[in-house]
């Protein structure tokens, strides 16, 4: 919550015309095997103009809502999408879960995505059946899980998803129901790309809906323009995070193209 308040204070002093975050709240909604969570806070980014606009739900990393979330919220709204970034951790009493895998799961966060879809569909400035989903790392896993048919989010307006360097689980994630793009790096030592290859090899129920790009030199968090760093993960392990100047713009272009195809 302190990070959210800090970003809202920053928004107040940004130049006119810059997309800024508004604080919103909505229920977490039970869908499929995902139980309803607590009331969710989030950031809402709106393009300039009256709309109506297509919309995107932005699922944060294991680090929670952060400057990385704000960068993507502004980018997506700059592309012309109303964007909501739910805070899945704060209402559950966590700031981050990078060193505590399993405390908050991707399935738990699907309920937050469902709530965000319902919230967006109720707004007069959105196109109700043109909603996308994008997530990074933990949020990427949330994206892969949320597009599974048993959750029924296509019926709530979800039309496409993009998952950056997600954990992939063949036993859970094969029943994809809406177009999904997976973007990951072969040097990722946190959410290894080979797990997504195994998911592909296991076979999707509708393989025509799924695309995957494996960047040969990319590490985890390859889209984040931050210095190379080593960060702690679960089980006492450490992981390298590094920006990739080749993978990042290519992934961004593919993301933009996918959303233009399915949300416009």
Order of alpha helices (4+ residues) and beta strands (2+ residues): alpha-beta-beta-beta-alpha-beta-alpha-beta-alpha-beta-beta-alpha-beta-beta-beta-alpha
